[in-house]
Amino acid sequence: MRTQVLGRVDYLPTYEAMRAFTDARSPGTDDELWLCEHPPVFTQGLAGKAEHVLAPGDIPVVATNRGGQVTYHGPGQVVAYPLLDLHRRGYFVKEYVFRLEEAVLRTLAECGVTGHRVTGAPGIYVRLDDPFSHRRLDAPPPQPSPDGRGSNAFEGLGKIAALGVKVSRHCTYHGLALNVAMDLQPFSRIHPCGYAGLATVDLSTIGVSTTWDEAAQRLGHHLHALLT
């Protein structure tokens, strides 16, 4: 798998390039991993609802064909786009998502941070009161409802990484975003991933000082190890 570090690139041309790469690939096309960050942008997944975008202001909203609902991308966030042939790799979408999350968990662990999965809500979360605690979550939380109401699944947790994938003819694009050191205010303008009141954090706000380049290198290393 070839890794490309694209740096800061506009979202829409990158999305179009991923889709074109996937549409044009053949059974012999090498897999790639693109690592980048984007200027401020809200992106809506196929399940996205307009009411989850509260006040976009001057930040553009782009409709996409990935799974999931609305999220925010901006400077200081590592975005990873694996362009894989799952049929050739020999595993299915559920396993692919698990491996994406595992790469984030291992990246956080290298920073001393314990990440957590929440049933029914793809992505990785940390304890707001003690992100460095190695304790498991006390009990499996109830599965959150799509609008985030009537559930305490996220109580005491902040989301630090979001996932949204697309699979076409067994080939993947879109991917995941890890918050490193960014302006988190735009997340308050949406219901992140469709969940009202969901707290969003980055490594910087939980006390981890690292650069975008360092975080991208670590995440890319773990993605390469787990996906190949």
DAUR-V455280 format. One record per residue. N is the residue number from 0. SS is DSSP state (@ for helix, = for strand, . for the rest). PHI is phi in whole degrees, 0 to 359 (none if undefined). PSI is psi in whole degrees, 0 to 359 (NA if undefined). Layout:
N/SS/PHI/PSI  N/SS/PHI/PSI
This chain:
0/./none/126  1/=/271/131  2/=/257/132  3/=/240/125  4/=/263/107  5/=/272/344  6/=/75/211  7/=/272/118  8/./225/148  9/./298/147  10/@/291/308  11/@/300/313  12/@/298/328  13/@/291/317  14/@/302/314  15/@/295/324  16/@/291/321  17/@/299/314  18/@/295/319  19/@/295/319  20/@/301/315  21/@/292/318  22/@/295/328  23/@/269/348  24/./288/155  25/./244/173  26/./303/338  27/./264/359  28/./293/131  29/./294/144  30/./287/154  31/=/224/158  32/=/232/119  33/=/257/130  34/=/244/129  35/=/201/179  36/=/224/159  37/./239/151  38/./300/164  39/./306/129  40/=/199/140  41/=/263/137  42/=/237/137  43/=/255/130  44/./277/180  45/./297/332  46/./270/3  47/./296/142  48/./244/139  49/@/301/327  50/@/290/348  51/@/277/351  52/=/261/102  53/./278/310  54/./206/78  55/./294/333  56/./60/231  57/./270/7  58/./269/126  59/./293/152  60/=/246/123  61/=/244/125  62/=/281/136  63/./230/175  64/./254/16  65/./282/169  66/./284/169  67/./89/190  68/./241/213  69/./279/143  70/=/215/176  71/=/238/139  72/=/239/142  73/./197/173  74/./305/143  75/./90/10  76/=/239/131  77/=/272/120  78/=/252/129  79/=/242/128  80/=/241/96  81/=/281/129  82/=/248/89  83/./242/152  84/=/262/100  85/@/294/327  86/@/299/317  87/@/290/325  88/@/288/332  89/./91/23  90/./219/166  91/./258/179  92/@/298/317  93/@/301/316  94/@/293/323  95/@/299/313  96/@/298/318  97/@/302/318  98/@/291/323  99/@/300/312  100/@/297/321  101/@/297/323  102/@/298/320  103/@/294/315  104/@/303/318  105/@/289/325  106/@/296/315  107/@/297/320  108/@/299/325  109/@/295/339  110/./265/4  111/./83/8  112/./259/138  113/./261/118  114/./265/160  115/=/224/147  116/=/269/150  117/=/239/124  118/./304/128  119/./83/0  120/=/226/87  121/=/306/148  122/=/124/181  123/=/234/140  124/=/234/156  125/=/230/156  126/=/290/128  127/./289/327  128/./278/335  129/./201/79  130/./293/348  131/./264/358  132/./291/137  133/./267/5  134/./294/143  135/./291/163  136/./300/142  137/./304/321  138/./206/155  139/./302/121  140/./288/156  141/./297/147  142/./295/129  143/./291/149  144/./281/157  145/./302/330  146/./263/3  147/./80/0  148/./269/153  149/./70/25  150/./215/140  151/./252/26  152/./301/331  153/./257/8  154/./300/124  155/./80/6  156/=/243/152  157/=/233/142  158/=/274/129  159/=/245/346  160/=/213/136  161/=/243/149  162/=/238/144  163/=/200/116  164/=/236/161  165/=/226/135  166/=/236/123  167/=/232/119  168/./53/46  169/./70/7  170/=/248/138  171/=/261/150  172/=/208/185  173/=/59/200  174/=/167/241  175/=/218/161  176/=/225/127  177/=/249/124  178/=/279/120  179/./254/291  180/./209/91  181/./223/168  182/./282/112  183/./273/353  184/@/304/320  185/@/301/336  186/@/297/335  187/@/285/350  188/@/271/359  189/=/223/170  190/./266/98  191/@/305/124  192/@/58/21  193/@/89/5  194/./252/114  195/./296/130  196/./79/5  197/./294/122  198/./288/140  199/=/237/135  200/./229/168  201/./229/175  202/./299/322  203/./298/315  204/./288/342  205/./262/9  206/./98/14  207/./255/120  208/./260/115  209/./208/160  210/./268/163  211/@/301/316  212/@/299/317  213/@/295/315  214/@/295/319  215/@/296/320  216/@/295/317  217/@/294/312  218/@/296/317  219/@/300/320  220/@/300/313  221/@/288/323  222/@/297/317  223/@/297/317  224/@/292/323  225/@/272/336  226/@/262/347  227/./257/NA
